[in-house]
Amino acid sequence: MNRHGGPAAFAVELKKLDPRLGDSIPLPGYTTGGSAAMDLRAAPAAPVTLAPGDSALIPTGLAIHIGDPHWCALILPRSGLGHRHGLVLGNLTGLIDADYQGPLLISCWNRGNAPFTITPGDRIAQMLFVPVARASWRLVETFAPSGRGTGGFGSTGVG
């Protein structure tokens, strides 16, 4: 725990796969002191234009290895890109497991009405590190009653 009661910072291994990383393309980082996630930047060889409805895997120029199975990373869209330009993640949310060591690619999908161009260095996604709780199964014949009862999907109503 840090002095504010949150999880302590930890080191994640980062491998540069693109020589521009750290020079013309900044390393992933937190934009402000209150940022929860690091910005991830595009590292395609040349600008990539996505027509409406198109998707593409965009390289970040890096690979990471978290290593600690108590942590994972979530890849999330940048809200401004999604709202203003329709650029979201093709898989909606990405998951990077602790043992993954391959290239970090971002599935970008243009759900907007106009072409959108991604250039090297553009901030295209965010990476949030979160703790992992591993569950085990306990087989039961019935569940203890809850306030919800046996209602299914949508059973709690609207609003």
Residue pairs with C-beta under 8 A, 6 or more apart in sequence:
1 7
1 8
2 8
2 9
7 131
10 68
10 71
10 129
12 64
12 65
12 66
12 67
12 73
12 129
13 64
13 65
13 66
13 67
14 27
14 28
14 62
14 63
14 64
15 62
15 63
15 64
15 65
15 101
16 22
16 61
16 62
17 59
17 61
17 62
17 63
17 103
18 25
18 43
18 59
18 61
18 62
20 43
20 61
20 120
21 27
21 43
21 61
21 62
24 120
24 121
25 41
25 42
25 43
25 61
25 120
25 121
26 41
26 121
27 62
28 38
28 39
28 40
28 41
28 60
28 62
28 127
29 38
29 39
30 37
30 38
30 39
31 39
36 128
37 76
37 126
37 127
37 128
38 126
38 127
38 128
39 78
39 123
39 125
39 126
40 60
40 75
40 104
40 106
40 123
40 124
40 125
40 126
40 127
41 60
41 61
41 120
41 121
41 122
41 123
41 124
42 48
42 58
42 59
42 60
42 106
42 118
42 119
42 120
42 121
42 122
42 123
42 124
43 58
43 59
43 60
43 61
43 62
43 120
43 121
44 58
44 59
44 118
44 119
44 120
45 120
46 120
47 117
47 118
47 119
47 120
48 56
48 58
48 117
48 118
49 115
49 116
49 117
49 118
50 56
50 87
50 108
50 109
50 110
50 115
50 116
50 117
50 118
51 110
51 115
52 86
52 110
52 111
52 112
52 113
52 114
52 115
53 110
53 111
54 109
54 110
55 90
55 107
55 108
55 109
55 110
56 107
56 108
57 105
57 106
57 107
57 108
58 105
58 106
58 107
58 108
58 118
58 124
59 103
59 104
59 105
59 106
60 103
60 104
60 105
60 106
62 103
62 104
63 101
63 102
63 103
63 104
64 73
64 96
64 100
64 101
64 104
65 99
65 100
65 101
66 72
66 73
66 96
66 97
66 98
66 99
66 100
66 129
67 98
67 99
68 98
69 98
69 99
69 132
69 134
70 98
70 131
70 132
71 98
71 129
71 130
71 131
71 132
72 95
72 96
72 97
72 98
72 129
72 130
72 132
73 95
73 96
73 127
73 128
73 129
73 130
74 93
74 94
74 95
74 96
74 127
74 128
74 130
75 89
75 93
75 94
75 95
75 96
75 104
75 106
75 125
75 126
75 127
76 89
76 93
76 94
76 125
76 126
76 127
76 128
77 87
77 88
77 89
77 92
77 125
77 126
78 87
78 123
78 124
78 125
78 126
81 87
81 88
81 124
82 88
82 111
85 110
85 112
85 114
85 116
86 110
86 111
86 112
86 113
86 114
86 116
87 108
87 109
87 110
87 111
87 112
87 116
87 118
87 124
88 108
88 109
88 111
89 106
89 107
89 108
89 109
89 125
90 107
90 108
90 109
91 107
94 106
94 107
94 125
96 104
96 127
98 132
106 124
106 125
108 118
108 124
108 125
110 116
118 124
148 155
148 156
149 155
